[in-house]
Amino acid sequence: MRISPELFFSPLQDASKLILEERTSTNMPDSLLWRLGGMIVFIVPLLAAVVIPLGPGLAVADLPSGIVWWTALMALLWVGVYLVGWGPNSAYPLVGGYRFVAQALAYEMPLAIVIITVGLLGESLQVSEIIAGQSSLFYVVWAPAAFGIYLICASAQAFWGPFAIPMGNDIAGGVGAELSGADRLIFLSGRYLVLVVAAAFAVPLFLGGHHGPWLPGWLWILIKTIGMLFLLVGIRWVWPRLRIDRFEEFAWVVLIPASLVQLFIVGTIVLLIR
């Protein structure tokens, strides 16, 4: 299979076009909130990523409550995406913004429960302590259901693949329908950053961080992060896009009960073994 060079240069070309593209506007937009929303979507994953280690002991900030920091920061995506939908004073972006709020109400609860499950396994809220607890066995073995739920919720968090409902074609692109130029570049870059940061955070939570044989720790982190990205991107191709009401039902009927059962099982294991 021949890989075309255009595959690598096309994103750079698209970014250059958006930088040079003239901004368009709508009738009576709230420009401040509109642009603030895009900046929130871009900045939030960068701030959340400071607790993710790049190697043994190589984190920007190894906070005592690192997993709480990550969860709280990523919850601000609600605000950013909704403001991007509200700001242009246009129907389709507003519908997309409301869709993301509904989607967030579905994924946030099971996501929080699986992160609590990992904290319970590691008996800590600190990312480095959670990694240290996986020196012999990764937490994906102890909590496979939590890992699967995390993958689903991470995709929904980045409104990616089957969960790209806020940017649906049926609403002309949804929250991004009126974005143009640098504003569109910032928003789309933030969305991809959310996906990358969610993939990277799964490595210390479930895959042992830097732990692995033979290779340096930083290389193991890179390999595992790329593998997680492949999984998250692959969801886009194997799972058809869901209607928002179907995802809400699936989250409340399946994901939340499954995450609670996984939490109960892990809690029992911790009490009996440790």
N, C-alpha and C positions, 0 to 999 in steps of 0.2 A: 504494500500500500504506500503510495507516494504522498507525502505531506507537503502541501503547497506553502510557500513562504507567506502568501497572503493571509494564511490562518493566524500568523503571529503579528503581522503588520496592520491587519484590518482594525483591531481595537485602537491602535495609535492614530490611524487615519480618521476614524470616527470621532475620537476625542479632539483632534485638531479641528475638525469641521465644526464641532459644537462650540469650541472656544472662539472661533472666528464668526460664528453665526450670530446674526443680530437678534437680540431679545424681542419677542413679541409680547403683547399684553392683551388684556381683556377689558371689558367695560367696568370701571369702578372696582378694580381689584384692591385687596388689602396687601400691598406689596411688601410691607415690613414682615407681616406674619407669614406670607408666602415664602419669602426667602429665608426667614428664620427657620421654618419647617425643614427646608432642604439642608440647611446647615446642621440642624439637630440630627437628621438621619445620617449625615456624614461624620459628625464628631462623636456621637454616642458610641459606636463600635470601637473607635480609637481609644476612648477613655476606658471602656470596658476591658480592652485588651491589655491594660497595664499589669493585670494580675496573672497573665498567662506567661509561664516561664519559657524562655528560648533555649534553655539548657539547664544543667544542674546548678541551681542557685542563681540563675540569670533571668530574673524578672525585674521589670521596671519598679514594681511595688508589690512585695509579698505581704499583703495586708492580712491581719489576723482574721478578718471576716471577708476574705477574698471572693468566695462564691456568692455572698450576699451582695457585695459591690457589683459583681458582674450582672446578677439578676436584676438589681435595682436600676442600673444604667440602661440595660437593654429594654426595660419596661418603658423608658422614655421614648422609645420608637412610636408608641401610641400617639404621643403629642406631635412628634415631627411629621409623621405621615398624614395625620389628620389636618395639620396646618397647611400642608402642601395641597390637600384637597379643598380646604376652606378658602385659602388665600385668593385664588383667581376669580372668585365670584362667578363660577360656572357650574352648570349642573353635573356634568359627567365627573369632573374631579371630586366634587362633593360626595357623589354616590360612592366613588372609590374610597374616599376617606372614611365614610361610615362603614363600608365593607371591611376595612382593615380593623376598625375598632371592634366590630362583631367577631372578626377572626381572632383578634388578640384575646377577647374574652374567652374564646374556646381553647387556645393553646397555652395561655399563661398558667392556668391552674395545674394541668398535668406536668408542665415544664418545671414549675416550682417544686412539685412533689418529688420528681425524679432527682432534682438537685439536692433536696433534703435527704433523699435516700443515700446519695453518695456521701454527703456530710456525715450521716449516721454510720456508714461503713468505715469512713476514715476517722470517726470520732473527733472531727475538727471542721472548722469553716475555712481554714487556711489551705490554699492550694498546694503549697509545698508539703504540708503534712499529709494531705490526701495522696499525693504522689508517693511519699515515703511508705505509706501503707500498702502500696501495690508492688513492692519489691519482689515478692514471691508469687503473687497471683493477681492478675488485673481484675478490676471491679466489673468489667463486662461479663466475666464468668459468674460472679456473685449475683449480678442484677442484669441479666440479658433483656428482660422486658423493659427495664428503665432505659437501657441503651436504645432499643427500638423506638420507644416513645420520644426520646430526646431527638432522634433523627427526624421524626415527623414534625415535632414542635419547632426544631431549628429551621426546617424548610418553610413552615408557616410564618415564622418570625421574619424571614427574609422575603416573604410573599413570593416564593420561588416555585416553579414547576406547577404541580397540581394545585398549589395554594396561591397562585398569582391572580387571585380573584380581584384584588383592588386595582389591578392594571389590566382588566379583561378587555378583550376585543369588543364585547357586547356593549361596553360603555366607552368606546373610542379611545381606549388606553387609560381610562380611569384617572387616578391621581396624577399621572404624568401627561394627561392629554393636552394641557395648555403650557407645559414646560418647554422651554427652548433655550438655545445657547448655553452659556455657562451654568445657568440654573439647572438645566436638564442633566448636564455632565456631573454636577455635584450630587444631585439626587440619585442618579443611577450608580455612581461610584460608591455612594453610601450604602446602597442596597447590596452591591457585591461585597463591600467590606463586612456587612452584617453576616453574609453567608460564610466568608472566610474566617471571621472571628468565631462564629458558632462552630465551625469545623475544628478550629484550633483549640477551643475550650473543651471539646470532647476528649482530646488527647490526655490531659491531666485528670479528667473526671473518670474516664472509663478504660483508657488504654495504657495506663502506667507512665505517662509522661516520657521522661528520658530513659526509662528502664528498657533494657534489651541487650542481647548478647553481641559481642565482638565490635560493633560500631560505636562511634562516639555518641554521647547523649543528645547533642544538638541535631545530629543526623537522624536519629530515631524519631525525634520530634517532628522534623521536616517530613520524613517518610510517612509517619502516621497522619499528619495533617493533610498531606496530599491524598492519602487513601480515603480520609473522611470526606474531602472535597469531591472525590470521584463518586462516593456513595450518595452524597447530597445532590450532585448534578445528575446522577443516574436516576434518582427518583423522578426527575422531570420526564424521562423517556419511558418509564415503565408504569407510571401511575397517571391515569387520565385526570384532567382538571375537575375538581369538585365544585358543586354549587355551594354557596355559603351556608345554606340551611342544612345541607347534608353533612358538611364538616362540623357545624355546631352540634348536630345530633351525634355524630361519630365521637366527638371529643367528650361530650357529657355522658354518653351511654357506654363507651368503650374505653377511651384513654384514661379518664379520671378513675373509674373503678379499677382498671388494670394497674395504674400507678399506685393506688392505695393498697392493692393486694401485694404488689412488689415491695412497698414500704413495710408492710406487716411481716412479710417473709424475711426481709433483711433485718428488721428489728429483732425477730425471733432468733435468727442466726447469731447476731451480735450478743444477745443475752446468753445463749447457750454455749457459744464457743469462747467468747472473750470474758 
